[in-house]
Amino acid sequence: MSIRGGSDTVEKNFQKQQELVSTNSTSKPQKEQKWCDLFKGRWVAASRGPHYTSSSCTTIPDTKNCLKQGRKDSDFLNWKWKPEECELPRFDPKTFLDMVRGKKMAFIGDSVSRNHMESLLCLLSQEEIPKGIYKDSEDRFRKWFFPEHNFTLMSLWSRFLIVGEERMVNGKGSGIFDMKLDKVDDDWAIQFPDLDYAIISDGHWFFRLLYLHEANKPIGCVYCHEPNITHYDVDFPIRMAFRSAFRYMSNHKRRVALLVRTFAPSHFENGAWNGGGYCNRTSPMREEEVDLESVEWKVRNVQIQEVERARKEGHRIAELDVTRAMLMRADGHPGEYWGNKWMKGYSDCTHWCMPGPIDVWNEFLLALLTREPWF
C-alpha cells in the first residue's frame, strides 16, 4: 500500500504503524504473519497526556468538554489501551491525513457516531485546521474540509440506519417508532455513493418501543407487551438494520471502504438516564468487572456477525470493535458535567468526554487503515 503525497517521514511512520500493529516473528515466513487482536487488552497508565486539550481544539462541543464544564478530576485522561499481543500506536495526524489525501470520509449513525467524528476532528486539527463547509439547521449533518490535503470529513446523522418514523400524538413526538426493516434512511443513503470511506454505527435509539414492518407489513414489536403480536428482543431490529444497510451498499458499483464501529455502552448506575442514573467513576474498571453477558455485548456480537456475513458476500469491510475497551471506561462520560441547558438535572452517561477515552477509537481507526491492504 502506498501513501499518496507522502514524504520519507510519512513513509517511515507508515512502516512503523505496520510493525506495531502486527505480531512479527522471524521464525515464520511473511505470508504466515498474523495480525494481533487490537481490541483485546487492558487500560494501562499513560506516560504522556492526551493528544489535545479542552482549549487546544476549538471544535469540541461544550456538552462534551468536560473540564470546561467543571469536572474536577482528570485521571480519566491518563490511560492508554494496551492490546495483549502488540502495541497500539499513538495517533499521528500527519500520517492519517496523508493516507486520506483527496478522499471523502463519513461517519454514519447517531450522536455517538457524531462524537466519534468530533474526536477525529480534534486529533487532525493538531496538524491542519479544518474549515467548516456545511451545517444543517439542526446541526445534525456537518462537513469539514482540510484544504492542504483535499480531505472531506463529514457526519451523516441517522437514528437507525433504516427508516424509523415517529408516531405523533397531539402534534408532539411520542417516542414510539414504526420501523421499516427493509428500507434504508435516505438522509445518509443519498450521499453514500460519493464516499471513499464510511464508518457505520448505531444502537442506542433502538432501546424504546418499536413496531417493526417488512415489505410494508407489520411483523412484530420491541418492548410493546401486547397480545397477538410477535415480540422481539432489541438485537433483532439492530441486526436487520445493519443487514439492510449492507444490502443497499452492495448495490453500488463504486466500492466504498466500510468500517463498522461496534456498540459503545452507556454506564448509568442506580437508575436510567431519566430516573436518577449517574456515572461518577474516576478511573477505569478492571476487566473482571465487565459483564460480557450484558445486552451491550449481545448487540456487539450481532454487529460482528453481520460484518462477517457481509464480508463473505464480498464487501470490503472491517470491524472497529470498541465495545470491550469501552465497557471498562465508565469514568469517561460527561455525567453531570455536560452543560446542556435544556437537560439540567440529568447525567450524560452515553456520550464521551473530549479529550478522553473516545480518542482511542481513532487510534484503532488509523491502525485499521494502515494494516488493511484494500483501504
ABEGO torsion letter per residue (X at the ends): XBBBGBBAAAAAAAAAAAAAABBBBAABBAAABBBBBAABBBBBBBABBBABBAAABAABBAAABAAAAGBABAAAAABBBBBAABBBBBBBAAAAAAAABGBBBBBBEBAAAAAAAAAAAAAAAAABBBBBABBBAAGABBBBBBAAAGBBBBBBBBAAGBBBBBBBBGGBBAGBBBBBAABBBAAAAAAAAABABBBBBEGAAABBBBBBBBGGBBAEBBGAGBBGBBBBBAAAAAAAAAAAAAAAAAABABBBBBBBBBBBBBBBBGEBAAAGBBBABABBBBAAABBAABAAAAAAAAAAAAAAAAAAAGBBBBBBBAAAAAAABAAABAEABAGBAAABGBBBAABBBOBEAAAAAAAAAAAAAAABAAX
